[in-house]
Amino acid sequence: MPSLAKVLWQHVQARVEVGLLGLGYARQLGDPERAALLEVELLDHVSTALDLAGEPERAESSSRQALATLLALDGPHVVQEARVRANLAVVLSNLDRNAESQGEIEDALSQLEAVCYERALVSLNAGRLEDSCSTTRSRSSDSCECRSRPWAIVQTRKICTIERPEPA
């Protein structure tokens, strides 16, 4: 196994192990919603591991099970749903590498970025972040920067990041 693939595999394996511990703990505490969310996350990691191992059919099954579990929960879990859908799109693309699949991946990842940015703005509007957005438009880019302590939300050309500012 090439070194990068080995590192990726170890990372996914570690996340699966941590997910199993968290799932067991949530079940032991009797928190069914938290356990279900951890199960979704675990299934998503298992799907990635199976995909890396060259088993896209089993990876697809795991991704679909994660999505079904998530959709059965009460309440909106938009970020998790977007992440699971993006992973499912990648798995499906590995089964069928055509232009339509690549378009589905781009759509799913764009949706995930939009959800990330929308959630950050909801936090901003809820008073968790203090400063307001200033929007700049030019021919080369559209951007929105929201700076406050201790977070910064920066969006440029559909790329959303939430970062900590450098210590003064």
N, C-alpha and C positions, 0 to 999 in steps of 0.2 A: 504494500500500500504506500503510495507516495506520501511524503512528509506532510503536505498541506491536508490531504485527505485524512491522514491519521490524526492530525490535530482537530479537524472538524469532527471526526468520529468520536474522539475523546470528549470534546465539548458537549456533544449531543448526549453521549452516554452519561456524563456527569449530571446534566439537566434531568435526564430520566430518573436517575437515582435520587436526586433531591426532590423531584416531583413525587416519587413513590413515598418518601418519608413524609412530605407535607400532606399527601392524600391520607395516609394512615393516621396521622395526627388529627386531621379534620374529622375523620370518621370516628375516632376515639372520643373526641369532644362532643360528638353528636351535632355537628354543623353541616346539614345536608347540602345547603347551597354552596358553601365554601368547598366542600368535598367535590361537588359536581364541577365547579369551576376549575379546581385543581386536576380533576380527571380529564377535562377538556384540554388543559395545558399539557398534561402528560401524554394524551393521545396524539396531540400535535407534535410533540417531541419524538414520540415513537414513529410517527409517520415520516419525519425527517430522517431518523436513523434508518428506517427501512429503505427509504429512497436512496440514501448514501450507500447502503449495502447492495443496491442493484435489484431491489424487489419492489418495483413501482406499483404492481397490482395490490400487494399487501399494504403499501403506503397509502394508496387511494382509499382502501377500506378503512384504515385507521383515521384518515382525514374526514371521511364521510361520517364515521361514528362520532368523532369530535364535534362536527357541525350539528349532527342530529341531537346530541346531548345538550349542546349549548342552546339550540332553538327550543328545546323542551323546558328550559328554565323560565321562571317568571321574571319579568323585568327586562329592561334593555341591557345587553352586554355588548355594546356596539364595537368597542375596541377589540375584544376577544374574537367577535364574529368576523371582523375585517381581517384579522391576523390569520384565523383558521381558513377563511376563504382564499387568502393570498397563498397560503401553503398548499391548499388543495389545487389551485391553479398551476402551481409549479409542478406538483406531482403528476397532474393530468398531462402537462406538457412533456414530461419525461416518457409518458406512455405514447404520446402522439406529437411528434415534433413538426408541426406545420404552422403556417402563418396565423391561422385562426387561434391556435393555442397560445402563440406568442402574444397576440392581441389580448387574450383573456388574462394572461399574466400581467401585462401592462395595466389593464383596467383594474385588476384586483389590487395591485401595488399602489396605483393612484388613489383608489378608494381608501386604502390603509393610511396613506399620507394625509388625505383629506380628513379622515376621522381623527388622526393624531392632532392635526392643527385645530380642528373644531373643538376637541376636548380641551386643548390648551386655552382657546379663547373662552370657553365656558368657565374654566377656572379663573381666567382674568376677570370676566364679568361678575363672578361670584365673590370678588373681593379678595381672592387668594393671592392675586398679583395686583399691585397698586397702580401702575402706570397705564396710560392709554396707548393705543396703537397709532402710529403715524404711517400713512401709506404713501409710497413714492411710486410714480409711474413714469417710465421713460420708454424710448423705442427699444432699448436692449433688454429691459427686465421690468417686472412688477415685483415689488417687495413690500413686506410689512415687518417692522421691527417693534417689539414690545420689550422694553427693558425695565426691570425692577429688581428688588432684592428679595430673595437670593436667586431668582431665575431670570432667564432671558428667553424669549420666543423669537426665533428668526425664521422667516419664510422667504425664500427667493426661488423663483421659477419652479414652483410646485414642490420644493424640497423643504420640509419642516423639521426643525430641530429645537429641542429645549435644552439649554445649556446653563451651566453655572458660570457667572462672571469670574474673571481673575481676581484674586485677593488684592486689595489696595495696599 
